[in-house]
Amino acid sequence: MDRTYLYPLWLRTWHWINALLFLVLIVTGISMHYANMDSAALPFATSRLLHNVSGIFLVLMYVFFFIQNIISKNYTSYIPVLKGLIKRLIIQTRFYLYGIFVGEPHPYHAEPGNKFNPLQQITYISIMYVLMPVLLVSGLLLLFPEYAPDDFIIFGFGGVWPMAILHSVIAYF
């Protein structure tokens, strides 16, 4: 029996390293956000250090992902064909809401040249090329607050506060 790998080794390795980094970032981020000085479960200073180091590694991993996607042309998997996209999105959504529960066959099958269904393509391109850059840039601006733009105002606050709000909202999302 031949194995067919839809994802190259570099992408599978990158994925698992990211998963580990995200777990660390989630735990330390929540720990910092809801810091309680009376709790010694994960001290604030430890959380901050682990969060910052993991965040820097995540930025480096994202740069690696971005460059490797271009070199390997893996990015083409994320780009949906626009002609008939709405119809394909409706078909896939119907499958997820109904068809999967009654045993209908998958409307789109993964294969080496076409790994994702239309909903996955829209989701992945939105997360990897819109939300992740915003999350990483806002995190870097929190790490280096002297570079946070003062003219970016949210609820009357500029500088670091809008970055903290943006970073937290995207992280929760």
N, C-alpha and C positions, 0 to 999 in steps of 0.2 A: 504494500500500500504506500503510495507516494503522498508526502505531506505537501500541502500548498500553503505557504506563508503569505498572507495578505499584506503583512507589515514587515519591513526589513528589520534586521537585528538592531540597528542604531535607534529606530523608532520605538521598538519594544523596550529596550534598555532605558531610553529617555523617559518613556511613560512610567516605568516603575520607580525610577529615581524621583520623578515629579510627584508621584503618589506619596512617597515617603516624605518629601519636602512639604507637601501640602498638609499631611497629617501633623507634622511638627508645627507648621505655621498656624494651623487651626487651633491646636491645643495651646500654643503660646500666645496667640492673638486673643483667644477667649480669656486666658489667664491674665493677660495685661489689661484687657478691657474691663474685666470684673475683678480687678485686684482687690484683695482684702489683706491688709497688713497682719491680721490676726491668724491667717491661714498660712501654714508652712508647707502646704502641698507642693507648690511650685512658686518659689519667691519671685517677686517682680523683676529683680535684677537678672536672675537666671532666665526668666521668660524673655526679657528684652534681648539679652545676648543671643539666645538660641533663635529667636525670631529674626534678628538682624542678620545673623550668619546664614540661616536658611534662606532668607529673602535674597541675599546676594547670590547664593548658589542658584536660586530659582531664576534670577535675572540672567546669569551665565548660561543656564540650561535653555532658557527661552532664546537667547541669541544663537546658541548652537542649533536649536530646533529651526529657527527662522532661516539660517544660512544653509543648513542641511536640506531643508525643504526646497530651497531654490536649486541647490546643486543636484539633488536627486529627482527633481520635478514632482515630488510628492504633493506639492501644493495643488496640483491639478485635480486631485481627488476631492478637494474641498469646494471646487467651483461648480455650482449647479448650472445645468443647461437651462437657459431662460425660456426657450420655447416650450410651452406646455407645463411650466413649473407649477402654476396654481393647481392644475388638474392632478399632477403627481403628488403635491402636498396634501390635497384633499384625500386622495386614495390612501396615502400612507397614514394620515391622521385617522381615517375611518378604520384602517386595520388595527391601529393601536387602541382605539376606543371600543371596537366591537370585534373585528375579525379574529384577533389573536385569542379571544376568549371562546370562540366557537370553532376553532381549529381550521380556519381558512389558511390557505398557503400565503407565504410572504409575497407581497406584490413586487418587491425588488430584492434580488439575491446578490450577496457580496461575491465579487470575483476580483482577480488581480487588477484589472483595468478600471473597475467601478466598485470601490469598496463601500461606499455609503449610500443610503437612501436619501431622498431629497430633504427630509426633516433633519437628518444627521448633518448633511452638508451645510444647511442654513445655520444650524446650532453650532457646529464646529468652527465655521468661518467667523461667526459672530463672537464666539468665546476667544478663539486663538488670535484673531487679528483685530479685534476691537476691545473687548473687555480685559484680556490679559495685558496688553500694553498700557491701558489706563491704570490697572491695578499695580503693575510694576513701577510705572512712573510716579504714581502717587506714593507708593512705598518708599521709593528712592528720595522723594521730596520730604517725606517724614524723617528719613534717615539723615538727610542733609537739609535741614529746614532753612538755612540761609539762602537756598535757591528757590524756595517756594514763592510764587508770584504774589505780591501784595495786592495787585489789581484784580485778582480772581476772587470775587466776593460772593459768598453764599450766606443768606440770612444776616447780612450786615457784617460778616466777619471775613477778613482777608488773611493771606499768608498760610500758615500751617493748618488752621482750623478747617477750611474747605477741603484741604487734602486729606485730613483725618476723616472727615465725614464721607468723602468720595471713596476713600480706601475701605472704610468699614462697610459701606453700603454694597460696594462691588464684591467684597469678600463674603458677605452674607449671601449675596445673590449667587 
